[in-house]
Amino acid sequence: MAQLKITLVKSTIGRKADQIATVKALGLKKIRDSVLQADTPQTRGMINRVSHLVTVEEI
């Protein structure tokens, strides 16, 4: 299964509570934190919700 490297590039300060919760659910805490996640429809959906805060690379 493909992997996605997700990096937080913008702060969650001042964002809606659901966006903050989505970033935490992805496993991101600080700016420039990166995590590897499986490329699933659920992960893609979470990325779409916070696409303005993260960058995504396929590995």
C-alpha distance matrix in Angstrom:
0.0 3.8 6.6 10.0 13.3 15.8 19.5 22.6 25.2 27.9 29.7 29.5 33.3 35.0 31.9 31.8 30.9 27.9 26.4 27.2 25.5 22.3 22.2 22.9 20.2 17.7 19.2 21.4 25.0 26.8 26.8 24.6 22.4 18.8 15.8 12.1 10.2 6.9 7.0 8.8 12.3 14.0 12.9 13.8 17.0 18.0 17.5 19.7 22.3 22.7 21.8 25.3 24.7 21.4 19.7 16.0 14.4 11.1 10.0
3.8 0.0 3.8 6.8 10.2 12.9 16.5 19.7 22.1 24.9 27.0 27.1 30.9 32.7 29.7 29.9 29.4 26.5 24.6 25.4 24.3 20.9 20.4 21.5 19.3 16.2 17.9 19.4 23.1 24.5 24.0 21.7 19.9 16.2 13.7 10.1 8.8 6.2 5.5 8.6 11.9 13.7 11.8 12.1 15.7 16.4 15.2 17.5 20.3 20.4 19.0 22.3 21.8 18.3 16.3 12.6 10.7 7.3 6.6
6.6 3.8 0.0 3.8 6.7 9.6 13.1 16.4 18.9 21.8 23.8 24.0 27.8 29.8 27.0 27.5 26.9 24.2 22.1 22.6 21.6 18.4 17.4 18.5 16.6 13.3 14.5 15.9 19.5 20.8 20.5 18.1 16.2 12.4 9.9 6.3 5.7 4.7 5.4 9.0 12.3 13.2 10.4 11.3 14.8 14.7 13.3 16.2 18.7 18.1 17.0 20.1 19.1 15.5 13.7 10.2 8.6 6.1 5.3
10.0 6.8 3.8 0.0 3.8 6.1 9.7 12.9 15.3 18.1 20.3 20.6 24.4 26.4 23.6 24.3 24.1 21.6 19.1 19.7 19.2 15.9 14.6 16.2 14.7 11.1 12.7 13.4 17.0 18.0 17.3 15.1 13.5 9.9 8.0 5.5 5.2 6.1 5.9 9.4 11.9 12.4 9.0 9.4 12.9 12.3 10.3 13.3 15.7 14.8 13.5 16.4 15.4 11.8 9.9 6.5 5.7 4.7 5.8
13.3 10.2 6.7 3.8 0.0 3.8 6.6 10.2 12.5 15.7 17.8 18.7 22.3 24.7 22.3 23.6 23.4 21.4 18.6 18.6 18.7 15.7 13.6 15.1 14.5 10.7 11.4 11.3 14.6 15.0 14.1 11.6 10.1 6.5 5.7 4.7 6.6 9.0 9.6 12.8 15.1 14.9 11.2 11.8 14.9 13.5 11.1 14.3 16.3 14.4 13.2 15.5 13.8 10.0 8.2 5.7 5.1 6.3 6.8
15.8 12.9 9.6 6.1 3.8 0.0 3.8 6.8 9.5 12.3 14.3 15.0 18.7 20.9 18.6 19.9 19.8 18.0 15.0 15.0 15.4 12.5 10.1 12.1 12.0 8.3 9.3 8.5 11.8 12.2 11.3 9.5 8.2 5.4 5.4 6.4 7.5 10.4 10.7 13.2 14.7 13.9 10.1 10.6 13.0 11.0 8.4 11.8 13.2 11.0 10.1 12.2 10.2 6.6 5.8 4.7 6.6 8.9 10.4
19.5 16.5 13.1 9.7 6.6 3.8 0.0 3.8 6.1 9.3 11.4 12.9 16.3 18.9 17.1 19.1 19.3 18.2 14.8 14.3 15.6 13.2 10.1 12.1 13.2 9.9 10.0 7.7 10.1 9.5 7.8 5.9 5.6 4.3 6.7 9.1 10.9 14.1 14.5 16.9 18.1 17.1 13.4 13.7 15.6 13.1 10.5 13.5 14.3 11.2 10.5 11.3 8.6 5.4 5.3 6.5 8.6 11.7 13.0
22.6 19.7 16.4 12.9 10.2 6.8 3.8 0.0 3.8 6.0 7.7 9.2 12.5 15.2 13.6 15.9 16.3 15.8 12.3 11.5 13.4 11.6 8.1 10.5 12.4 9.9 9.9 6.7 8.1 7.0 5.1 5.2 5.7 6.7 9.1 12.1 13.4 16.7 17.0 18.8 19.5 18.0 14.5 14.9 15.9 12.9 10.7 13.3 13.1 9.6 9.7 9.5 6.1 4.5 6.7 9.1 11.9 15.1 16.7
25.2 22.1 18.9 15.3 12.5 9.5 6.1 3.8 0.0 3.8 6.9 9.7 12.3 14.8 13.8 16.7 17.8 17.6 13.9 13.4 16.0 14.4 11.2 13.8 16.0 13.5 13.7 10.3 10.9 8.8 5.5 5.7 8.1 9.5 12.5 15.2 16.7 19.8 19.7 21.6 22.0 20.8 17.5 17.2 18.1 15.5 12.8 14.6 14.5 10.8 10.1 8.7 5.7 5.3 6.8 10.3 12.9 16.5 18.4
27.9 24.9 21.8 18.1 15.7 12.3 9.3 6.0 3.8 0.0 3.8 6.7 8.9 11.1 10.5 13.7 15.3 15.6 12.0 11.5 14.7 13.7 10.8 13.4 16.1 14.4 14.7 11.2 11.1 9.0 6.2 8.4 10.5 12.4 15.1 18.0 19.0 22.1 21.9 23.3 23.2 21.7 18.7 18.4 18.5 15.7 13.5 14.8 13.8 10.1 10.2 7.9 4.9 6.9 9.6 13.1 16.2 19.7 21.8
29.7 27.0 23.8 20.3 17.8 14.3 11.4 7.7 6.9 3.8 0.0 3.8 5.5 8.4 8.4 11.8 13.0 14.1 10.9 9.5 12.9 13.0 10.1 12.1 15.2 14.4 14.2 10.7 9.5 7.7 6.3 9.7 11.1 13.7 16.1 19.3 20.2 23.4 23.7 24.7 24.6 22.5 19.8 20.0 19.7 16.4 15.0 16.4 14.7 11.1 12.4 10.3 7.1 9.6 12.7 15.9 19.1 22.4 24.3
29.5 27.1 24.0 20.6 18.7 15.0 12.9 9.2 9.7 6.7 3.8 0.0 3.8 6.2 5.4 8.4 9.2 10.6 7.7 6.0 9.7 10.3 8.1 9.9 13.1 13.1 13.3 10.4 9.3 9.0 8.9 12.3 12.7 15.0 16.6 19.6 19.9 23.0 23.2 23.7 23.2 20.8 18.5 18.9 18.0 14.7 14.1 15.3 12.8 9.8 12.2 10.5 7.7 10.5 14.1 16.9 20.4 23.3 25.3
33.3 30.9 27.8 24.4 22.3 18.7 16.3 12.5 12.3 8.9 5.5 3.8 0.0 3.8 5.6 8.8 10.0 12.4 10.3 8.4 12.1 13.5 11.7 12.9 16.2 16.6 16.5 13.6 11.8 11.0 11.0 14.7 15.5 18.2 20.0 23.2 23.6 26.7 27.0 27.4 26.8 24.3 22.2 22.6 21.4 18.2 17.7 18.6 15.9 13.1 15.5 13.3 10.9 14.0 17.5 20.5 23.9 27.0 29.0
35.0 32.7 29.8 26.4 24.7 20.9 18.9 15.2 14.8 11.1 8.4 6.2 3.8 0.0 3.8 6.8 8.9 11.6 10.0 9.2 12.8 14.3 13.4 14.9 17.8 18.5 19.0 16.4 15.0 14.6 14.4 18.0 18.8 21.2 22.7 25.7 25.6 28.5 28.4 28.4 27.3 24.8 23.2 23.3 21.6 18.7 18.5 18.6 15.6 13.4 15.9 13.5 12.2 15.6 19.2 22.2 25.8 28.8 31.1
31.9 29.7 27.0 23.6 22.3 18.6 17.1 13.6 13.8 10.5 8.4 5.4 5.6 3.8 0.0 3.8 6.5 8.3 6.4 6.6 10.1 11.0 10.7 12.7 15.1 15.8 16.9 14.7 14.1 14.3 14.2 17.4 17.8 19.6 20.7 23.4 22.9 25.5 25.2 25.0 23.7 21.2 19.8 19.8 17.9 15.1 15.1 15.1 11.9 10.1 12.9 11.1 10.0 13.4 17.1 19.7 23.4 26.2 28.7
31.8 29.9 27.5 24.3 23.6 19.9 19.1 15.9 16.7 13.7 11.8 8.4 8.8 6.8 3.8 0.0 3.8 5.5 5.4 6.5 8.8 10.1 11.1 12.7 14.4 15.8 17.4 15.9 15.7 16.7 17.1 20.1 19.9 21.4 21.9 24.2 23.1 25.4 25.0 24.3 22.6 20.0 19.1 19.3 16.8 14.2 15.1 14.8 11.1 10.5 13.8 12.9 12.2 15.3 18.9 21.1 24.8 27.2 29.7
30.9 29.4 26.9 24.1 23.4 19.8 19.3 16.3 17.8 15.3 13.0 9.2 10.0 8.9 6.5 3.8 0.0 3.8 5.4 5.1 6.2 8.6 10.0 10.6 12.2 14.4 15.6 14.8 14.5 16.2 17.4 20.3 19.5 20.9 21.0 23.3 22.1 24.3 24.4 23.4 22.0 18.9 18.3 19.2 16.7 13.8 15.4 15.7 12.0 11.7 15.4 15.1 13.8 16.3 20.0 21.7 25.4 27.4 29.6
27.9 26.5 24.2 21.6 21.4 18.0 18.2 15.8 17.6 15.6 14.1 10.6 12.4 11.6 8.3 5.5 3.8 0.0 3.8 5.5 5.0 6.1 8.7 9.9 10.3 12.4 14.4 14.2 14.8 16.9 17.9 20.3 19.2 19.9 19.5 21.3 19.6 21.5 21.3 20.0 18.4 15.3 15.1 15.8 13.1 10.4 12.6 12.7 9.0 9.6 13.3 13.9 13.1 15.0 18.5 19.7 23.3 24.9 27.3
26.4 24.6 22.1 19.1 18.6 15.0 14.8 12.3 13.9 12.0 10.9 7.7 10.3 10.0 6.4 5.4 5.4 3.8 0.0 3.8 5.4 5.0 6.3 8.7 9.7 10.7 12.8 11.8 12.7 14.2 14.6 17.0 16.2 17.0 17.1 19.0 17.8 20.0 19.7 19.0 17.7 15.0 13.8 14.2 12.1 9.1 10.1 10.5 7.0 6.3 10.0 10.4 9.3 11.3 14.9 16.5 20.2 22.2 24.6
27.2 25.4 22.6 19.7 18.6 15.0 14.3 11.5 13.4 11.5 9.5 6.0 8.4 9.2 6.6 6.5 5.1 5.5 3.8 0.0 3.8 5.4 5.2 6.3 8.6 10.1 11.0 9.8 9.7 11.5 12.7 15.4 14.4 15.8 16.0 18.5 17.8 20.4 20.8 20.5 19.7 16.7 15.2 16.3 14.7 11.2 12.1 13.4 10.3 8.8 12.3 12.3 10.1 12.0 15.7 17.4 20.9 23.1 25.1
25.5 24.3 21.6 19.2 18.7 15.4 15.6 13.4 16.0 14.7 12.9 9.7 12.1 12.8 10.1 8.8 6.2 5.0 5.4 3.8 0.0 3.8 5.5 5.1 6.1 8.7 9.9 10.0 10.6 13.4 15.1 17.4 15.6 16.4 15.7 17.8 16.5 18.8 19.5 18.6 17.9 14.5 13.6 15.3 13.5 10.0 12.1 13.7 10.7 10.2 13.8 14.7 12.7 13.8 17.2 18.2 21.4 23.1 24.8
22.3 20.9 18.4 15.9 15.7 12.5 13.2 11.6 14.4 13.7 13.0 10.3 13.5 14.3 11.0 10.1 8.6 6.1 5.0 5.4 3.8 0.0 3.8 5.4 4.9 6.3 8.8 9.1 11.0 13.5 14.6 16.2 14.4 14.5 13.6 15.2 13.6 15.7 16.0 15.2 14.5 11.3 10.0 11.6 9.9 6.3 8.3 10.2 7.7 7.4 10.8 12.5 10.8 11.2 14.3 14.9 18.1 19.6 21.6
22.2 20.4 17.4 14.6 13.6 10.1 10.1 8.1 11.2 10.8 10.1 8.1 11.7 13.4 10.7 11.1 10.0 8.7 6.3 5.2 5.5 3.8 0.0 3.8 5.4 5.2 6.7 5.7 7.6 9.8 10.9 12.5 10.8 11.3 11.0 13.3 12.6 15.5 16.1 16.2 16.1 13.3 11.1 12.5 11.9 8.1 8.6 11.1 9.2 7.3 10.2 11.3 8.6 8.8 12.0 13.0 16.3 18.2 20.0
22.9 21.5 18.5 16.2 15.1 12.1 12.1 10.5 13.8 13.4 12.1 9.9 12.9 14.9 12.7 12.7 10.6 9.9 8.7 6.3 5.1 5.4 3.8 0.0 3.8 5.3 5.1 5.4 6.4 9.8 12.0 13.7 11.2 12.0 11.2 13.7 13.1 16.1 17.4 17.4 17.7 14.5 12.5 14.9 14.3 10.5 11.7 14.5 12.5 11.0 13.9 15.1 12.2 12.1 15.1 15.8 18.6 20.3 21.5
20.2 19.3 16.6 14.7 14.5 12.0 13.2 12.4 16.0 16.1 15.2 13.1 16.2 17.8 15.1 14.4 12.2 10.3 9.7 8.6 6.1 4.9 5.4 3.8 0.0 3.8 5.3 7.5 9.7 13.1 15.0 16.0 13.3 13.0 11.1 12.6 11.1 13.5 14.9 14.3 14.6 11.2 9.7 12.6 11.9 8.5 10.5 13.4 11.8 11.4 14.1 16.1 13.8 13.2 15.7 15.5 18.1 19.1 20.3
17.7 16.2 13.3 11.1 10.7 8.3 9.9 9.9 13.5 14.4 14.4 13.1 16.6 18.5 15.8 15.8 14.4 12.4 10.7 10.1 8.7 6.3 5.2 5.3 3.8 0.0 3.8 5.7 9.1 11.9 13.2 13.5 10.7 9.7 7.8 9.2 7.9 10.8 12.2 12.4 13.3 10.5 7.9 10.5 10.9 7.6 8.4 11.9 11.3 10.2 12.1 14.4 12.0 10.5 12.4 12.0 14.4 15.5 16.7
19.2 17.9 14.5 12.7 11.4 9.3 10.0 9.9 13.7 14.7 14.2 13.3 16.5 19.0 16.9 17.4 15.6 14.4 12.8 11.0 9.9 8.8 6.7 5.1 5.3 3.8 0.0 3.8 6.6 9.8 11.9 12.1 8.8 8.4 6.7 9.1 9.2 12.5 14.6 15.3 16.7 14.0 11.3 14.1 14.8 11.4 11.8 15.4 14.6 13.0 14.8 16.5 13.5 12.0 13.9 13.7 15.8 17.1 17.6
21.4 19.4 15.9 13.4 11.3 8.5 7.7 6.7 10.3 11.2 10.7 10.4 13.6 16.4 14.7 15.9 14.8 14.2 11.8 9.8 10.0 9.1 5.7 5.4 7.5 5.7 3.8 0.0 3.8 6.3 8.1 8.8 5.9 6.8 7.0 10.3 11.2 14.8 16.4 17.5 18.6 16.1 13.1 15.1 15.7 12.2 11.7 15.1 14.2 11.7 13.3 14.3 10.8 9.7 11.9 12.7 15.1 17.2 18.0
25.0 23.1 19.5 17.0 14.6 11.8 10.1 8.1 10.9 11.1 9.5 9.3 11.8 15.0 14.1 15.7 14.5 14.8 12.7 9.7 10.6 11.0 7.6 6.4 9.7 9.1 6.6 3.8 0.0 3.8 7.0 8.9 6.6 9.1 10.1 13.7 14.8 18.5 20.2 21.2 22.2 19.5 16.7 18.6 18.9 15.2 14.9 17.9 16.5 13.7 15.7 15.8 12.1 11.8 14.4 15.8 18.2 20.6 21.3
26.8 24.5 20.8 18.0 15.0 12.2 9.5 7.0 8.8 9.0 7.7 9.0 11.0 14.6 14.3 16.7 16.2 16.9 14.2 11.5 13.4 13.5 9.8 9.8 13.1 11.9 9.8 6.3 3.8 0.0 3.8 6.3 5.5 9.0 11.3 15.1 16.8 20.5 21.9 23.4 24.4 22.0 18.9 20.3 20.8 17.3 16.2 19.0 17.8 14.5 15.9 15.3 11.4 11.4 13.6 15.8 18.0 20.9 21.6
26.8 24.0 20.5 17.3 14.1 11.3 7.8 5.1 5.5 6.2 6.3 8.9 11.0 14.4 14.2 17.1 17.4 17.9 14.6 12.7 15.1 14.6 10.9 12.0 15.0 13.2 11.9 8.1 7.0 3.8 0.0 3.8 5.5 8.7 11.8 15.4 17.3 20.9 21.7 23.5 24.3 22.5 19.2 19.9 20.6 17.4 15.6 18.0 17.3 13.6 14.2 13.1 9.4 9.3 11.2 13.9 16.2 19.5 20.6
24.6 21.7 18.1 15.1 11.6 9.5 5.9 5.2 5.7 8.4 9.7 12.3 14.7 18.0 17.4 20.1 20.3 20.3 17.0 15.4 17.4 16.2 12.5 13.7 16.0 13.5 12.1 8.8 8.9 6.3 3.8 0.0 3.8 6.3 10.0 13.2 15.7 19.2 20.2 22.5 23.7 22.3 18.7 19.4 20.8 17.9 15.6 18.4 18.3 14.8 14.6 14.0 10.7 9.2 9.8 12.0 13.6 16.8 17.6
22.4 19.9 16.2 13.5 10.1 8.2 5.6 5.7 8.1 10.5 11.1 12.7 15.5 18.8 17.8 19.9 19.5 19.2 16.2 14.4 15.6 14.4 10.8 11.2 13.3 10.7 8.8 5.9 6.6 5.5 5.5 3.8 0.0 3.8 6.9 10.5 13.0 16.7 18.2 20.3 21.9 20.2 16.7 18.0 19.5 16.3 14.7 17.9 17.8 14.6 15.0 15.2 11.7 9.8 10.7 12.0 13.5 16.2 16.5
18.8 16.2 12.4 9.9 6.5 5.4 4.3 6.7 9.5 12.4 13.7 15.0 18.2 21.2 19.6 21.4 20.9 19.9 17.0 15.8 16.4 14.5 11.3 12.0 13.0 9.7 8.4 6.8 9.1 9.0 8.7 6.3 3.8 0.0 3.8 7.0 9.8 13.4 14.9 17.4 19.3 18.0 14.3 15.6 17.7 15.0 13.1 16.6 17.2 14.4 14.3 15.4 12.4 9.5 9.4 9.5 10.4 12.7 12.8
15.8 13.7 9.9 8.0 5.7 5.4 6.7 9.1 12.5 15.1 16.1 16.6 20.0 22.7 20.7 21.9 21.0 19.5 17.1 16.0 15.7 13.6 11.0 11.2 11.1 7.8 6.7 7.0 10.1 11.3 11.8 10.0 6.9 3.8 0.0 3.8 6.4 10.1 12.2 14.5 16.8 15.4 11.9 13.8 16.0 13.6 12.3 16.1 16.8 14.7 14.9 16.8 14.0 11.0 11.0 9.9 10.6 11.8 11.6
12.1 10.1 6.3 5.5 4.7 6.4 9.1 12.1 15.2 18.0 19.3 19.6 23.2 25.7 23.4 24.2 23.3 21.3 19.0 18.5 17.8 15.2 13.3 13.7 12.6 9.2 9.1 10.3 13.7 15.1 15.4 13.2 10.5 7.0 3.8 0.0 3.8 6.9 9.3 12.0 14.9 14.1 10.7 12.6 15.4 13.7 12.5 16.2 17.6 16.1 15.9 18.4 16.2 12.9 12.1 9.8 9.5 9.6 8.9
10.2 8.8 5.7 5.2 6.6 7.5 10.9 13.4 16.7 19.0 20.2 19.9 23.6 25.6 22.9 23.1 22.1 19.6 17.8 17.8 16.5 13.6 12.6 13.1 11.1 7.9 9.2 11.2 14.8 16.8 17.3 15.7 13.0 9.8 6.4 3.8 0.0 3.8 6.4 8.4 11.4 10.5 7.4 9.8 12.5 11.2 10.7 14.2 15.7 15.0 15.0 18.1 16.4 13.3 12.8 10.3 10.6 9.9 10.0
6.9 6.2 4.7 6.1 9.0 10.4 14.1 16.7 19.8 22.1 23.4 23.0 26.7 28.5 25.5 25.4 24.3 21.5 20.0 20.4 18.8 15.7 15.5 16.1 13.5 10.8 12.5 14.8 18.5 20.5 20.9 19.2 16.7 13.4 10.1 6.9 3.8 0.0 3.8 5.8 9.4 9.4 7.3 9.4 12.3 12.2 12.0 14.9 16.8 16.9 16.7 20.1 19.0 15.9 15.1 12.0 11.7 9.9 9.9
7.0 5.5 5.4 5.9 9.6 10.7 14.5 17.0 19.7 21.9 23.7 23.2 27.0 28.4 25.2 25.0 24.4 21.3 19.7 20.8 19.5 16.0 16.1 17.4 14.9 12.2 14.6 16.4 20.2 21.9 21.7 20.2 18.2 14.9 12.2 9.3 6.4 3.8 0.0 3.8 6.9 8.3 6.4 6.9 10.4 11.2 10.5 12.8 15.3 15.8 15.1 18.7 18.3 15.2 14.1 10.8 10.6 8.5 9.7
8.8 8.6 9.0 9.4 12.8 13.2 16.9 18.8 21.6 23.3 24.7 23.7 27.4 28.4 25.0 24.3 23.4 20.0 19.0 20.5 18.6 15.2 16.2 17.4 14.3 12.4 15.3 17.5 21.2 23.4 23.5 22.5 20.3 17.4 14.5 12.0 8.4 5.8 3.8 0.0 3.8 5.4 5.3 6.2 8.6 10.1 10.7 12.4 14.6 15.9 15.7 19.5 19.3 16.8 16.4 13.4 14.0 12.1 13.5
12.3 11.9 12.3 11.9 15.1 14.7 18.1 19.5 22.0 23.2 24.6 23.2 26.8 27.3 23.7 22.6 22.0 18.4 17.7 19.7 17.9 14.5 16.1 17.7 14.6 13.3 16.7 18.6 22.2 24.4 24.3 23.7 21.9 19.3 16.8 14.9 11.4 9.4 6.9 3.8 0.0 3.8 5.5 5.0 6.1 8.7 9.8 10.4 12.5 14.6 14.6 18.4 18.8 16.9 16.9 14.3 15.6 14.2 16.3
14.0 13.7 13.2 12.4 14.9 13.9 17.1 18.0 20.8 21.7 22.5 20.8 24.3 24.8 21.2 20.0 18.9 15.3 15.0 16.7 14.5 11.3 13.3 14.5 11.2 10.5 14.0 16.1 19.5 22.0 22.5 22.3 20.2 18.0 15.4 14.1 10.5 9.4 8.3 5.4 3.8 0.0 3.8 5.5 5.1 6.4 8.7 10.0 11.0 13.1 14.0 17.6 17.5 15.9 16.7 14.6 16.4 15.6 17.5
12.9 11.8 10.4 9.0 11.2 10.1 13.4 14.5 17.5 18.7 19.8 18.5 22.2 23.2 19.8 19.1 18.3 15.1 13.8 15.2 13.6 10.0 11.1 12.5 9.7 7.9 11.3 13.1 16.7 18.9 19.2 18.7 16.7 14.3 11.9 10.7 7.4 7.3 6.4 5.3 5.5 3.8 0.0 3.8 5.4 5.2 6.2 8.7 10.1 11.1 11.6 15.2 14.7 12.6 13.2 11.1 13.0 12.6 14.5
13.8 12.1 11.3 9.4 11.8 10.6 13.7 14.9 17.2 18.4 20.0 18.9 22.6 23.3 19.8 19.3 19.2 15.8 14.2 16.3 15.3 11.6 12.5 14.9 12.6 10.5 14.1 15.1 18.6 20.3 19.9 19.4 18.0 15.6 13.8 12.6 9.8 9.4 6.9 6.2 5.0 5.5 3.8 0.0 3.8 5.5 5.0 6.2 8.8 10.1 9.7 13.5 13.9 11.9 12.0 9.9 12.0 11.7 14.4
17.0 15.7 14.8 12.9 14.9 13.0 15.6 15.9 18.1 18.5 19.7 18.0 21.4 21.6 17.9 16.8 16.7 13.1 12.1 14.7 13.5 9.9 11.9 14.3 11.9 10.9 14.8 15.7 18.9 20.8 20.6 20.8 19.5 17.7 16.0 15.4 12.5 12.3 10.4 8.6 6.1 5.1 5.4 3.8 0.0 3.8 5.4 5.1 6.5 9.1 9.7 13.2 13.9 12.9 13.9 12.7 15.3 15.4 18.1
18.0 16.4 14.7 12.3 13.5 11.0 13.1 12.9 15.5 15.7 16.4 14.7 18.2 18.7 15.1 14.2 13.8 10.4 9.1 11.2 10.0 6.3 8.1 10.5 8.5 7.6 11.4 12.2 15.2 17.3 17.4 17.9 16.3 15.0 13.6 13.7 11.2 12.2 11.2 10.1 8.7 6.4 5.2 5.5 3.8 0.0 3.8 5.4 5.2 6.7 8.4 11.7 11.4 10.6 12.4 11.8 14.8 15.5 18.0
17.5 15.2 13.3 10.3 11.1 8.4 10.5 10.7 12.8 13.5 15.0 14.1 17.7 18.5 15.1 15.1 15.4 12.6 10.1 12.1 12.1 8.3 8.6 11.7 10.5 8.4 11.8 11.7 14.9 16.2 15.6 15.6 14.7 13.1 12.3 12.5 10.7 12.0 10.5 10.7 9.8 8.7 6.2 5.0 5.4 3.8 0.0 3.8 5.4 5.4 5.4 9.0 9.0 7.6 8.8 8.3 11.6 12.8 15.6
19.7 17.5 16.2 13.3 14.3 11.8 13.5 13.3 14.6 14.8 16.4 15.3 18.6 18.6 15.1 14.8 15.7 12.7 10.5 13.4 13.7 10.2 11.1 14.5 13.4 11.9 15.4 15.1 17.9 19.0 18.0 18.4 17.9 16.6 16.1 16.2 14.2 14.9 12.8 12.4 10.4 10.0 8.7 6.2 5.1 5.4 3.8 0.0 3.8 5.5 5.0 8.5 9.9 9.5 10.7 10.5 13.7 14.9 18.2
22.3 20.3 18.7 15.7 16.3 13.2 14.3 13.1 14.5 13.8 14.7 12.8 15.9 15.6 11.9 11.1 12.0 9.0 7.0 10.3 10.7 7.7 9.2 12.5 11.8 11.3 14.6 14.2 16.5 17.8 17.3 18.3 17.8 17.2 16.8 17.6 15.7 16.8 15.3 14.6 12.5 11.0 10.1 8.8 6.5 5.2 5.4 3.8 0.0 3.8 5.9 8.3 9.2 10.0 12.3 12.9 16.5 18.0 21.0
22.7 20.4 18.1 14.8 14.4 11.0 11.2 9.6 10.8 10.1 11.1 9.8 13.1 13.4 10.1 10.5 11.7 9.6 6.3 8.8 10.2 7.4 7.3 11.0 11.4 10.2 13.0 11.7 13.7 14.5 13.6 14.8 14.6 14.4 14.7 16.1 15.0 16.9 15.8 15.9 14.6 13.1 11.1 10.1 9.1 6.7 5.4 5.5 3.8 0.0 3.8 5.4 5.5 6.6 9.5 11.0 14.8 17.0 19.9
21.8 19.0 17.0 13.5 13.2 10.1 10.5 9.7 10.1 10.2 12.4 12.2 15.5 15.9 12.9 13.8 15.4 13.3 10.0 12.3 13.8 10.8 10.2 13.9 14.1 12.1 14.8 13.3 15.7 15.9 14.2 14.6 15.0 14.3 14.9 15.9 15.0 16.7 15.1 15.7 14.6 14.0 11.6 9.7 9.7 8.4 5.4 5.0 5.9 3.8 0.0 3.8 5.4 5.4 7.1 8.6 12.3 14.7 17.9
25.3 22.3 20.1 16.4 15.5 12.2 11.3 9.5 8.7 7.9 10.3 10.5 13.3 13.5 11.1 12.9 15.1 13.9 10.4 12.3 14.7 12.5 11.3 15.1 16.1 14.4 16.5 14.3 15.8 15.3 13.1 14.0 15.2 15.4 16.8 18.4 18.1 20.1 18.7 19.5 18.4 17.6 15.2 13.5 13.2 11.7 9.0 8.5 8.3 5.4 3.8 0.0 3.8 5.9 8.1 10.9 14.5 17.3 20.5
24.7 21.8 19.1 15.4 13.8 10.2 8.6 6.1 5.7 4.9 7.1 7.7 10.9 12.2 10.0 12.2 13.8 13.1 9.3 10.1 12.7 10.8 8.6 12.2 13.8 12.0 13.5 10.8 12.1 11.4 9.4 10.7 11.7 12.4 14.0 16.2 16.4 19.0 18.3 19.3 18.8 17.5 14.7 13.9 13.9 11.4 9.0 9.9 9.2 5.5 5.4 3.8 0.0 3.8 7.2 10.3 13.9 17.0 19.6
21.4 18.3 15.5 11.8 10.0 6.6 5.4 4.5 5.3 6.9 9.6 10.5 14.0 15.6 13.4 15.3 16.3 15.0 11.3 12.0 13.8 11.2 8.8 12.1 13.2 10.5 12.0 9.7 11.8 11.4 9.3 9.2 9.8 9.5 11.0 12.9 13.3 15.9 15.2 16.8 16.9 15.9 12.6 11.9 12.9 10.6 7.6 9.5 10.0 6.6 5.4 5.9 3.8 0.0 3.8 6.6 10.2 13.3 15.8
19.7 16.3 13.7 9.9 8.2 5.8 5.3 6.7 6.8 9.6 12.7 14.1 17.5 19.2 17.1 18.9 20.0 18.5 14.9 15.7 17.2 14.3 12.0 15.1 15.7 12.4 13.9 11.9 14.4 13.6 11.2 9.8 10.7 9.4 11.0 12.1 12.8 15.1 14.1 16.4 16.9 16.7 13.2 12.0 13.9 12.4 8.8 10.7 12.3 9.5 7.1 8.1 7.2 3.8 0.0 3.8 6.9 10.4 13.0
16.0 12.6 10.2 6.5 5.7 4.7 6.5 9.1 10.3 13.1 15.9 16.9 20.5 22.2 19.7 21.1 21.7 19.7 16.5 17.4 18.2 14.9 13.0 15.8 15.5 12.0 13.7 12.7 15.8 15.8 13.9 12.0 12.0 9.5 9.9 9.8 10.3 12.0 10.8 13.4 14.3 14.6 11.1 9.9 12.7 11.8 8.3 10.5 12.9 11.0 8.6 10.9 10.3 6.6 3.8 0.0 3.8 6.7 9.6
14.4 10.7 8.6 5.7 5.1 6.6 8.6 11.9 12.9 16.2 19.1 20.4 23.9 25.8 23.4 24.8 25.4 23.3 20.2 20.9 21.4 18.1 16.3 18.6 18.1 14.4 15.8 15.1 18.2 18.0 16.2 13.6 13.5 10.4 10.6 9.5 10.6 11.7 10.6 14.0 15.6 16.4 13.0 12.0 15.3 14.8 11.6 13.7 16.5 14.8 12.3 14.5 13.9 10.2 6.9 3.8 0.0 3.8 6.4
11.1 7.3 6.1 4.7 6.3 8.9 11.7 15.1 16.5 19.7 22.4 23.3 27.0 28.8 26.2 27.2 27.4 24.9 22.2 23.1 23.1 19.6 18.2 20.3 19.1 15.5 17.1 17.2 20.6 20.9 19.5 16.8 16.2 12.7 11.8 9.6 9.9 9.9 8.5 12.1 14.2 15.6 12.6 11.7 15.4 15.5 12.8 14.9 18.0 17.0 14.7 17.3 17.0 13.3 10.4 6.7 3.8 0.0 3.8
10.0 6.6 5.3 5.8 6.8 10.4 13.0 16.7 18.4 21.8 24.3 25.3 29.0 31.1 28.7 29.7 29.6 27.3 24.6 25.1 24.8 21.6 20.0 21.5 20.3 16.7 17.6 18.0 21.3 21.6 20.6 17.6 16.5 12.8 11.6 8.9 10.0 9.9 9.7 13.5 16.3 17.5 14.5 14.4 18.1 18.0 15.6 18.2 21.0 19.9 17.9 20.5 19.6 15.8 13.0 9.6 6.4 3.8 0.0
